[in-house]
């Protein structure tokens, strides 16, 4: 087994989790800021 590489990938998991959590939030904030009518349109 290649332990150093595995440990190196393990250290990336928190970074990837943070990025995957921030990207939808930032995208939602940008869409909400520029296109508020998209998210708050009345349902048919």
mmCIF entry with sequence, helices, sheets and N, C-alpha, C, O atoms, coordinates in Angstrom:
data_MODEL
# 
_entry.id   MODEL 
# 
_entity.id                         1 
_entity.type                       polymer 
_entity.pdbx_number_of_molecules   1 
# 
_entity_poly.entity_id                      1 
_entity_poly.type                           'polypeptide(L)' 
_entity_poly.nstd_linkage                   no 
_entity_poly.nstd_monomer                   no 
_entity_poly.pdbx_seq_one_letter_code       
;(UNK)(UNK)(UNK)(UNK)(UNK)(UNK)(UNK)(UNK)(UNK)(UNK)(UNK)(UNK)(UNK)(UNK)(UNK)(UNK)
(UNK)(UNK)(UNK)(UNK)(UNK)(UNK)(UNK)(UNK)(UNK)(UNK)(UNK)(UNK)(UNK)(UNK)(UNK)(UNK)
(UNK)(UNK)(UNK)(UNK)(UNK)(UNK)(UNK)(UNK)(UNK)(UNK)(UNK)(UNK)
;
_entity_poly.pdbx_seq_one_letter_code_can   XXXXXXXXXXXXXXXXXXXXXXXXXXXXXXXXXXXXXXXXXXXX 
_entity_poly.pdbx_strand_id                 A 
# 
loop_
_entity_poly_seq.entity_id 
_entity_poly_seq.num 
_entity_poly_seq.mon_id 
_entity_poly_seq.hetero 
1 1  UNK n 
1 2  UNK n 
1 3  UNK n 
1 4  UNK n 
1 5  UNK n 
1 6  UNK n 
1 7  UNK n 
1 8  UNK n 
1 9  UNK n 
1 10 UNK n 
1 11 UNK n 
1 12 UNK n 
1 13 UNK n 
1 14 UNK n 
1 15 UNK n 
1 16 UNK n 
1 17 UNK n 
1 18 UNK n 
1 19 UNK n 
1 20 UNK n 
1 21 UNK n 
1 22 UNK n 
1 23 UNK n 
1 24 UNK n 
1 25 UNK n 
1 26 UNK n 
1 27 UNK n 
1 28 UNK n 
1 29 UNK n 
1 30 UNK n 
1 31 UNK n 
1 32 UNK n 
1 33 UNK n 
1 34 UNK n 
1 35 UNK n 
1 36 UNK n 
1 37 UNK n 
1 38 UNK n 
1 39 UNK n 
1 40 UNK n 
1 41 UNK n 
1 42 UNK n 
1 43 UNK n 
1 44 UNK n 
# 
_struct_asym.id          A 
_struct_asym.entity_id   1 
# 
loop_
_struct_conf.conf_type_id 
_struct_conf.id 
_struct_conf.pdbx_PDB_helix_id 
_struct_conf.beg_label_comp_id 
_struct_conf.beg_label_asym_id 
_struct_conf.beg_label_seq_id 
_struct_conf.pdbx_beg_PDB_ins_code 
_struct_conf.end_label_comp_id 
_struct_conf.end_label_asym_id 
_struct_conf.end_label_seq_id 
_struct_conf.pdbx_end_PDB_ins_code 
_struct_conf.beg_auth_comp_id 
_struct_conf.beg_auth_asym_id 
_struct_conf.beg_auth_seq_id 
_struct_conf.end_auth_comp_id 
_struct_conf.end_auth_asym_id 
_struct_conf.end_auth_seq_id 
_struct_conf.pdbx_PDB_helix_class 
_struct_conf.details 
_struct_conf.pdbx_PDB_helix_length 
HELX_P HELX_P1 AA1 UNK A 3  ? UNK A 34 ? UNK A 3  UNK A 34 1 ? 32 
HELX_P HELX_P2 AA2 UNK A 36 ? UNK A 39 ? UNK A 36 UNK A 39 1 ? 4  
# 
_struct_conf_type.id          HELX_P 
_struct_conf_type.criteria    ? 
_struct_conf_type.reference   ? 
# 
loop_
_atom_site.group_PDB 
_atom_site.id 
_atom_site.type_symbol 
_atom_site.label_atom_id 
_atom_site.label_alt_id 
_atom_site.label_comp_id 
_atom_site.label_asym_id 
_atom_site.label_entity_id 
_atom_site.label_seq_id 
_atom_site.pdbx_PDB_ins_code 
_atom_site.Cartn_x 
_atom_site.Cartn_y 
_atom_site.Cartn_z 
_atom_site.occupancy 
_atom_site.B_iso_or_equiv 
_atom_site.pdbx_formal_charge 
_atom_site.auth_seq_id 
_atom_site.auth_comp_id 
_atom_site.auth_asym_id 
_atom_site.auth_atom_id 
_atom_site.pdbx_PDB_model_num 
ATOM 1   N N  . UNK A 1 1  ? 0.842   -1.210 0.000   1.00 0.00 ? 1  UNK A N  1 
ATOM 2   C CA . UNK A 1 1  ? 0.000   0.000  0.000   1.00 0.00 ? 1  UNK A CA 1 
ATOM 3   C C  . UNK A 1 1  ? 0.870   1.250  0.000   1.00 0.00 ? 1  UNK A C  1 
ATOM 4   O O  . UNK A 1 1  ? 1.964   1.263  0.564   1.00 0.00 ? 1  UNK A O  1 
ATOM 5   N N  . UNK A 1 2  ? 0.371   2.286  -0.635  1.00 0.00 ? 2  UNK A N  1 
ATOM 6   C CA . UNK A 1 2  ? 1.107   3.546  -0.671  1.00 0.00 ? 2  UNK A CA 1 
ATOM 7   C C  . UNK A 1 2  ? 0.516   4.471  0.385   1.00 0.00 ? 2  UNK A C  1 
ATOM 8   O O  . UNK A 1 2  ? -0.418  5.225  0.114   1.00 0.00 ? 2  UNK A O  1 
ATOM 9   N N  . UNK A 1 3  ? 1.067   4.405  1.583   1.00 0.00 ? 3  UNK A N  1 
ATOM 10  C CA . UNK A 1 3  ? 0.499   5.147  2.708   1.00 0.00 ? 3  UNK A CA 1 
ATOM 11  C C  . UNK A 1 3  ? 0.604   6.663  2.523   1.00 0.00 ? 3  UNK A C  1 
ATOM 12  O O  . UNK A 1 3  ? -0.379  7.362  2.770   1.00 0.00 ? 3  UNK A O  1 
ATOM 13  N N  . UNK A 1 4  ? 1.759   7.203  2.095   1.00 0.00 ? 4  UNK A N  1 
ATOM 14  C CA . UNK A 1 4  ? 1.850   8.673  2.004   1.00 0.00 ? 4  UNK A CA 1 
ATOM 15  C C  . UNK A 1 4  ? 0.800   9.250  1.054   1.00 0.00 ? 4  UNK A C  1 
ATOM 16  O O  . UNK A 1 4  ? 0.181   10.266 1.370   1.00 0.00 ? 4  UNK A O  1 
ATOM 17  N N  . UNK A 1 5  ? 0.589   8.620  -0.100  1.00 0.00 ? 5  UNK A N  1 
ATOM 18  C CA . UNK A 1 5  ? -0.404  9.134  -1.031  1.00 0.00 ? 5  UNK A CA 1 
ATOM 19  C C  . UNK A 1 5  ? -1.799  9.079  -0.445  1.00 0.00 ? 5  UNK A C  1 
ATOM 20  O O  . UNK A 1 5  ? -2.600  9.995  -0.628  1.00 0.00 ? 5  UNK A O  1 
ATOM 21  N N  . UNK A 1 6  ? -2.085  7.984  0.272   1.00 0.00 ? 6  UNK A N  1 
ATOM 22  C CA . UNK A 1 6  ? -3.415  7.845  0.875   1.00 0.00 ? 6  UNK A CA 1 
ATOM 23  C C  . UNK A 1 6  ? -3.643  8.921  1.919   1.00 0.00 ? 6  UNK A C  1 
ATOM 24  O O  . UNK A 1 6  ? -4.726  9.502  1.995   1.00 0.00 ? 6  UNK A O  1 
ATOM 25  N N  . UNK A 1 7  ? -2.619  9.188  2.729   1.00 0.00 ? 7  UNK A N  1 
ATOM 26  C CA . UNK A 1 7  ? -2.747  10.230 3.757   1.00 0.00 ? 7  UNK A CA 1 
ATOM 27  C C  . UNK A 1 7  ? -2.903  11.594 3.089   1.00 0.00 ? 7  UNK A C  1 
ATOM 28  O O  . UNK A 1 7  ? -3.634  12.461 3.569   1.00 0.00 ? 7  UNK A O  1 
ATOM 29  N N  . UNK A 1 8  ? -2.195  11.763 1.965   1.00 0.00 ? 8  UNK A N  1 
ATOM 30  C CA . UNK A 1 8  ? -2.291  13.050 1.280   1.00 0.00 ? 8  UNK A CA 1 
ATOM 31  C C  . UNK A 1 8  ? -3.711  13.260 0.751   1.00 0.00 ? 8  UNK A C  1 
ATOM 32  O O  . UNK A 1 8  ? -4.243  14.368 0.815   1.00 0.00 ? 8  UNK A O  1 
ATOM 33  N N  . UNK A 1 9  ? -4.320  12.196 0.229   1.00 0.00 ? 9  UNK A N  1 
ATOM 34  C CA . UNK A 1 9  ? -5.697  12.330 -0.245  1.00 0.00 ? 9  UNK A CA 1 
ATOM 35  C C  . UNK A 1 9  ? -6.666  12.522 0.910   1.00 0.00 ? 9  UNK A C  1 
ATOM 36  O O  . UNK A 1 9  ? -7.660  13.237 0.777   1.00 0.00 ? 9  UNK A O  1 
ATOM 37  N N  . UNK A 1 10 ? -6.382  11.882 2.054   1.00 0.00 ? 10 UNK A N  1 
ATOM 38  C CA . UNK A 1 10 ? -7.253  12.060 3.219   1.00 0.00 ? 10 UNK A CA 1 
ATOM 39  C C  . UNK A 1 10 ? -7.260  13.511 3.659   1.00 0.00 ? 10 UNK A C  1 
ATOM 40  O O  . UNK A 1 10 ? -8.286  14.018 4.111   1.00 0.00 ? 10 UNK A O  1 
ATOM 41  N N  . UNK A 1 11 ? -6.119  14.188 3.530   1.00 0.00 ? 11 UNK A N  1 
ATOM 42  C CA . UNK A 1 11 ? -6.060  15.584 3.967   1.00 0.00 ? 11 UNK A CA 1 
ATOM 43  C C  . UNK A 1 11 ? -6.840  16.491 3.022   1.00 0.00 ? 11 UNK A C  1 
ATOM 44  O O  . UNK A 1 11 ? -7.160  17.626 3.376   1.00 0.00 ? 11 UNK A O  1 
ATOM 45  N N  . UNK A 1 12 ? -7.149  16.001 1.819   1.00 0.00 ? 12 UNK A N  1 
ATOM 46  C CA . UNK A 1 12 ? -7.904  16.820 0.871   1.00 0.00 ? 12 UNK A CA 1 
ATOM 47  C C  . UNK A 1 12 ? -9.405  16.722 1.092   1.00 0.00 ? 12 UNK A C  1 
ATOM 48  O O  . UNK A 1 12 ? -10.160 17.554 0.589   1.00 0.00 ? 12 UNK A O  1 
ATOM 49  N N  . UNK A 1 13 ? -9.850  15.711 1.842   1.00 0.00 ? 13 UNK A N  1 
ATOM 50  C CA . UNK A 1 13 ? -11.293 15.505 2.014   1.00 0.00 ? 13 UNK A CA 1 
ATOM 51  C C  . UNK A 1 13 ? -11.965 16.707 2.678   1.00 0.00 ? 13 UNK A C  1 
ATOM 52  O O  . UNK A 1 13 ? -13.013 17.136 2.195   1.00 0.00 ? 13 UNK A O  1 
ATOM 53  N N  . UNK A 1 14 ? -11.418 17.278 3.765   1.00 0.00 ? 14 UNK A N  1 
ATOM 54  C CA . UNK A 1 14 ? -12.072 18.462 4.346   1.00 0.00 ? 14 UNK A CA 1 
ATOM 55  C C  . UNK A 1 14 ? -12.111 19.638 3.374   1.00 0.00 ? 14 UNK A C  1 
ATOM 56  O O  . UNK A 1 14 ? -13.078 20.398 3.358   1.00 0.00 ? 14 UNK A O  1 
ATOM 57  N N  . UNK A 1 15 ? -11.065 19.789 2.565   1.00 0.00 ? 15 UNK A N  1 
ATOM 58  C CA . UNK A 1 15 ? -11.045 20.889 1.597   1.00 0.00 ? 15 UNK A CA 1 
ATOM 59  C C  . UNK A 1 15 ? -12.137 20.687 0.549   1.00 0.00 ? 15 UNK A C  1 
ATOM 60  O O  . UNK A 1 15 ? -12.856 21.623 0.201   1.00 0.00 ? 15 UNK A O  1 
ATOM 61  N N  . UNK A 1 16 ? -12.255 19.447 0.046   1.00 0.00 ? 16 UNK A N  1 
ATOM 62  C CA . UNK A 1 16 ? -13.290 19.178 -0.949  1.00 0.00 ? 16 UNK A CA 1 
ATOM 63  C C  . UNK A 1 16 ? -14.676 19.342 -0.349  1.00 0.00 ? 16 UNK A C  1 
ATOM 64  O O  . UNK A 1 16 ? -15.581 19.850 -1.011  1.00 0.00 ? 16 UNK A O  1 
ATOM 65  N N  . UNK A 1 17 ? -14.852 18.917 0.897   1.00 0.00 ? 17 UNK A N  1 
ATOM 66  C CA . UNK A 1 17 ? -16.159 19.059 1.545   1.00 0.00 ? 17 UNK A CA 1 
ATOM 67  C C  . UNK A 1 17 ? -16.511 20.533 1.704   1.00 0.00 ? 17 UNK A C  1 
ATOM 68  O O  . UNK A 1 17 ? -17.660 20.931 1.510   1.00 0.00 ? 17 UNK A O  1 
ATOM 69  N N  . UNK A 1 18 ? -15.512 21.341 2.059   1.00 0.00 ? 18 UNK A N  1 
ATOM 70  C CA . UNK A 1 18 ? -15.765 22.774 2.219   1.00 0.00 ? 18 UNK A CA 1 
ATOM 71  C C  . UNK A 1 18 ? -16.135 23.408 0.881   1.00 0.00 ? 18 UNK A C  1 
ATOM 72  O O  . UNK A 1 18 ? -17.064 24.212 0.805   1.00 0.00 ? 18 UNK A O  1 
ATOM 73  N N  . UNK A 1 19 ? -15.404 23.042 -0.174  1.00 0.00 ? 19 UNK A N  1 
ATOM 74  C CA . UNK A 1 19 ? -15.687 23.609 -1.495  1.00 0.00 ? 19 UNK A CA 1 
ATOM 75  C C  . UNK A 1 19 ? -17.077 23.190 -1.962  1.00 0.00 ? 19 UNK A C  1 
ATOM 76  O O  . UNK A 1 19 ? -17.839 24.008 -2.478  1.00 0.00 ? 19 UNK A O  1 
ATOM 77  N N  . UNK A 1 20 ? -17.406 21.890 -1.775  1.00 0.00 ? 20 UNK A N  1 
ATOM 78  C CA . UNK A 1 20 ? -18.707 21.407 -2.232  1.00 0.00 ? 20 UNK A CA 1 
ATOM 79  C C  . UNK A 1 20 ? -19.839 22.027 -1.432  1.00 0.00 ? 20 UNK A C  1 
ATOM 80  O O  . UNK A 1 20 ? -20.970 22.106 -1.912  1.00 0.00 ? 20 UNK A O  1 
ATOM 81  N N  . UNK A 1 21 ? -19.540 22.469 -0.212  1.00 0.00 ? 21 UNK A N  1 
ATOM 82  C CA . UNK A 1 21 ? -20.575 23.125 0.596   1.00 0.00 ? 21 UNK A CA 1 
ATOM 83  C C  . UNK A 1 21 ? -20.705 24.595 0.213   1.00 0.00 ? 21 UNK A C  1 
ATOM 84  O O  . UNK A 1 21 ? -21.810 25.137 0.186   1.00 0.00 ? 21 UNK A O  1 
ATOM 85  N N  . UNK A 1 22 ? -19.577 25.241 -0.084  1.00 0.00 ? 22 UNK A N  1 
ATOM 86  C CA . UNK A 1 22 ? -19.614 26.676 -0.364  1.00 0.00 ? 22 UNK A CA 1 
ATOM 87  C C  . UNK A 1 22 ? -20.135 26.978 -1.763  1.00 0.00 ? 22 UNK A C  1 
ATOM 88  O O  . UNK A 1 22 ? -20.809 27.988 -1.965  1.00 0.00 ? 22 UNK A O  1 
ATOM 89  N N  . UNK A 1 23 ? -19.833 26.118 -2.727  1.00 0.00 ? 23 UNK A N  1 
ATOM 90  C CA . UNK A 1 23 ? -20.204 26.421 -4.117  1.00 0.00 ? 23 UNK A CA 1 
ATOM 91  C C  . UNK A 1 23 ? -21.718 26.584 -4.287  1.00 0.00 ? 23 UNK A C  1 
ATOM 92  O O  . UNK A 1 23 ? -22.140 27.574 -4.885  1.00 0.00 ? 23 UNK A O  1 
ATOM 93  N N  . UNK A 1 24 ? -22.568 25.652 -3.786  1.00 0.00 ? 24 UNK A N  1 
ATOM 94  C CA . UNK A 1 24 ? -24.016 25.876 -3.946  1.00 0.00 ? 24 UNK A CA 1 
ATOM 95  C C  . UNK A 1 24 ? -24.505 27.100 -3.188  1.00 0.00 ? 24 UNK A C  1 
ATOM 96  O O  . UNK A 1 24 ? -25.406 27.794 -3.659  1.00 0.00 ? 24 UNK A O  1 
ATOM 97  N N  . UNK A 1 25 ? -23.928 27.377 -2.024  1.00 0.00 ? 25 UNK A N  1 
ATOM 98  C CA . UNK A 1 25 ? -24.368 28.537 -1.240  1.00 0.00 ? 25 UNK A CA 1 
ATOM 99  C C  . UNK A 1 25 ? -24.028 29.826 -1.980  1.00 0.00 ? 25 UNK A C  1 
ATOM 100 O O  . UNK A 1 25 ? -24.859 30.729 -2.079  1.00 0.00 ? 25 UNK A O  1 
ATOM 101 N N  . UNK A 1 26 ? -22.802 29.910 -2.499  1.00 0.00 ? 26 UNK A N  1 
ATOM 102 C CA . UNK A 1 26 ? -22.399 31.116 -3.229  1.00 0.00 ? 26 UNK A CA 1 
ATOM 103 C C  . UNK A 1 26 ? -23.223 31.256 -4.507  1.00 0.00 ? 26 UNK A C  1 
ATOM 104 O O  . UNK A 1 26 ? -23.642 32.358 -4.861  1.00 0.00 ? 26 UNK A O  1 
ATOM 105 N N  . UNK A 1 27 ? -23.456 30.138 -5.198  1.00 0.00 ? 27 UNK A N  1 
ATOM 106 C CA . UNK A 1 27 ? -24.254 30.199 -6.422  1.00 0.00 ? 27 UNK A CA 1 
ATOM 107 C C  . UNK A 1 27 ? -25.669 30.656 -6.110  1.00 0.00 ? 27 UNK A C  1 
ATOM 108 O O  . UNK A 1 27 ? -26.241 31.460 -6.846  1.00 0.00 ? 27 UNK A O  1 
ATOM 109 N N  . UNK A 1 28 ? -26.246 30.141 -5.006  1.00 0.00 ? 28 UNK A N  1 
ATOM 110 C CA . UNK A 1 28 ? -27.609 30.549 -4.640  1.00 0.00 ? 28 UNK A CA 1 
ATOM 111 C C  . UNK A 1 28 ? -27.640 32.024 -4.274  1.00 0.00 ? 28 UNK A C  1 
ATOM 112 O O  . UNK A 1 28 ? -28.584 32.731 -4.626  1.00 0.00 ? 28 UNK A O  1 
ATOM 113 N N  . UNK A 1 29 ? -26.611 32.496 -3.568  1.00 0.00 ? 29 UNK A N  1 
ATOM 114 C CA . UNK A 1 29 ? -26.569 33.911 -3.196  1.00 0.00 ? 29 UNK A CA 1 
ATOM 115 C C  . UNK A 1 29 ? -26.460 34.791 -4.443  1.00 0.00 ? 29 UNK A C  1 
ATOM 116 O O  . UNK A 1 29 ? -27.117 35.828 -4.534  1.00 0.00 ? 29 UNK A O  1 
ATOM 117 N N  . UNK A 1 30 ? -25.627 34.376 -5.401  1.00 0.00 ? 30 UNK A N  1 
ATOM 118 C CA . UNK A 1 30 ? -25.480 35.180 -6.617  1.00 0.00 ? 30 UNK A CA 1 
ATOM 119 C C  . UNK A 1 30 ? -26.779 35.195 -7.414  1.00 0.00 ? 30 UNK A C  1 
ATOM 120 O O  . UNK A 1 30 ? -27.201 36.245 -7.897  1.00 0.00 ? 30 UNK A O  1 
ATOM 121 N N  . UNK A 1 31 ? -27.416 34.025 -7.552  1.00 0.00 ? 31 UNK A N  1 
ATOM 122 C CA . UNK A 1 31 ? -28.682 33.971 -8.289  1.00 0.00 ? 31 UNK A CA 1 
ATOM 123 C C  . UNK A 1 31 ? -29.741 34.783 -7.561  1.00 0.00 ? 31 UNK A C  1 
ATOM 124 O O  . UNK A 1 31 ? -30.534 35.487 -8.187  1.00 0.00 ? 31 UNK A O  1 
ATOM 125 N N  . UNK A 1 32 ? -29.752 34.683 -6.238  1.00 0.00 ? 32 UNK A N  1 
ATOM 126 C CA . UNK A 1 32 ? -30.740 35.411 -5.447  1.00 0.00 ? 32 UNK A CA 1 
ATOM 127 C C  . UNK A 1 32 ? -30.503 36.917 -5.561  1.00 0.00 ? 32 UNK A C  1 
ATOM 128 O O  . UNK A 1 32 ? -31.446 37.707 -5.517  1.00 0.00 ? 32 UNK A O  1 
ATOM 129 N N  . UNK A 1 33 ? -29.231 37.307 -5.709  1.00 0.00 ? 33 UNK A N  1 
ATOM 130 C CA . UNK A 1 33 ? -28.903 38.733 -5.781  1.00 0.00 ? 33 UNK A CA 1 
ATOM 131 C C  . UNK A 1 33 ? -29.230 39.308 -7.153  1.00 0.00 ? 33 UNK A C  1 
ATOM 132 O O  . UNK A 1 33 ? -29.775 40.407 -7.260  1.00 0.00 ? 33 UNK A O  1 
ATOM 133 N N  . UNK A 1 34 ? -28.891 38.550 -8.215  1.00 0.00 ? 34 UNK A N  1 
ATOM 134 C CA . UNK A 1 34 ? -29.073 39.090 -9.563  1.00 0.00 ? 34 UNK A CA 1 
ATOM 135 C C  . UNK A 1 34 ? -30.455 38.784 -10.134 1.00 0.00 ? 34 UNK A C  1 
ATOM 136 O O  . UNK A 1 34 ? -31.000 39.574 -10.905 1.00 0.00 ? 34 UNK A O  1 
ATOM 137 N N  . UNK A 1 35 ? -31.022 37.634 -9.754  1.00 0.00 ? 35 UNK A N  1 
ATOM 138 C CA . UNK A 1 35 ? -32.320 37.230 -10.315 1.00 0.00 ? 35 UNK A CA 1 
ATOM 139 C C  . UNK A 1 35 ? -33.280 36.849 -9.192  1.00 0.00 ? 35 UNK A C  1 
ATOM 140 O O  . UNK A 1 35 ? -33.620 35.674 -9.051  1.00 0.00 ? 35 UNK A O  1 
ATOM 141 N N  . UNK A 1 36 ? -33.724 37.816 -8.392  1.00 0.00 ? 36 UNK A N  1 
ATOM 142 C CA . UNK A 1 36 ? -34.617 37.473 -7.273  1.00 0.00 ? 36 UNK A CA 1 
ATOM 143 C C  . UNK A 1 36 ? -35.958 36.929 -7.757  1.00 0.00 ? 36 UNK A C  1 
ATOM 144 O O  . UNK A 1 36 ? -36.631 36.205 -7.023  1.00 0.00 ? 36 UNK A O  1 
ATOM 145 N N  . UNK A 1 37 ? -36.353 37.268 -8.982  1.00 0.00 ? 37 UNK A N  1 
ATOM 146 C CA . UNK A 1 37 ? -37.651 36.800 -9.469  1.00 0.00 ? 37 UNK A CA 1 
ATOM 147 C C  . UNK A 1 37 ? -37.637 35.304 -9.778  1.00 0.00 ? 37 UNK A C  1 
ATOM 148 O O  . UNK A 1 37 ? -38.693 34.672 -9.822  1.00 0.00 ? 37 UNK A O  1 
ATOM 149 N N  . UNK A 1 38 ? -36.439 34.730 -9.995  1.00 0.00 ? 38 UNK A N  1 
ATOM 150 C CA . UNK A 1 38 ? -36.388 33.309 -10.315 1.00 0.00 ? 38 UNK A CA 1 
ATOM 151 C C  . UNK A 1 38 ? -36.781 32.464 -9.109  1.00 0.00 ? 38 UNK A C  1 
ATOM 152 O O  . UNK A 1 38 ? -37.455 31.443 -9.249  1.00 0.00 ? 38 UNK A O  1 
ATOM 153 N N  . UNK A 1 39 ? -36.351 32.898 -7.912  1.00 0.00 ? 39 UNK A N  1 
ATOM 154 C CA . UNK A 1 39 ? -36.557 32.068 -6.734  1.00 0.00 ? 39 UNK A CA 1 
ATOM 155 C C  . UNK A 1 39 ? -37.869 32.383 -6.041  1.00 0.00 ? 39 UNK A C  1 
ATOM 156 O O  . UNK A 1 39 ? -38.382 31.549 -5.295  1.00 0.00 ? 39 UNK A O  1 
ATOM 157 N N  . UNK A 1 40 ? -38.421 33.558 -6.268  1.00 0.00 ? 40 UNK A N  1 
ATOM 158 C CA . UNK A 1 40 ? -39.613 33.958 -5.526  1.00 0.00 ? 40 UNK A CA 1 
ATOM 159 C C  . UNK A 1 40 ? -40.816 34.156 -6.444  1.00 0.00 ? 40 UNK A C  1 
ATOM 160 O O  . UNK A 1 40 ? -41.731 34.911 -6.118  1.00 0.00 ? 40 UNK A O  1 
ATOM 161 N N  . UNK A 1 41 ? -40.814 33.474 -7.596  1.00 0.00 ? 41 UNK A N  1 
ATOM 162 C CA . UNK A 1 41 ? -41.973 33.582 -8.471  1.00 0.00 ? 41 UNK A CA 1 
ATOM 163 C C  . UNK A 1 41 ? -43.122 32.777 -7.870  1.00 0.00 ? 41 UNK A C  1 
ATOM 164 O O  . UNK A 1 41 ? -42.890 31.731 -7.265  1.00 0.00 ? 41 UNK A O  1 
ATOM 165 N N  . UNK A 1 42 ? -44.349 33.249 -8.027  1.00 0.00 ? 42 UNK A N  1 
ATOM 166 C CA . UNK A 1 42 ? -45.496 32.504 -7.483  1.00 0.00 ? 42 UNK A CA 1 
ATOM 167 C C  . UNK A 1 42 ? -45.680 31.184 -8.214  1.00 0.00 ? 42 UNK A C  1 
ATOM 168 O O  . UNK A 1 42 ? -45.518 31.102 -9.432  1.00 0.00 ? 42 UNK A O  1 
ATOM 169 N N  . UNK A 1 43 ? -46.015 30.166 -7.458  1.00 0.00 ? 43 UNK A N  1 
ATOM 170 C CA . UNK A 1 43 ? -46.226 28.861 -8.074  1.00 0.00 ? 43 UNK A CA 1 
ATOM 171 C C  . UNK A 1 43 ? -47.527 28.860 -8.860  1.00 0.00 ? 43 UNK A C  1 
ATOM 172 O O  . UNK A 1 43 ? -48.506 29.463 -8.420  1.00 0.00 ? 43 UNK A O  1 
ATOM 173 N N  . UNK A 1 44 ? -47.565 28.207 -9.999  1.00 0.00 ? 44 UNK A N  1 
ATOM 174 C CA . UNK A 1 44 ? -48.786 28.162 -10.824 1.00 0.00 ? 44 UNK A CA 1 
ATOM 175 C C  . UNK A 1 44 ? -49.858 27.301 -10.149 1.00 0.00 ? 44 UNK A C  1 
ATOM 176 O O  . UNK A 1 44 ? -50.953 27.144 -10.688 1.00 0.00 ? 44 UNK A O  1 
# 
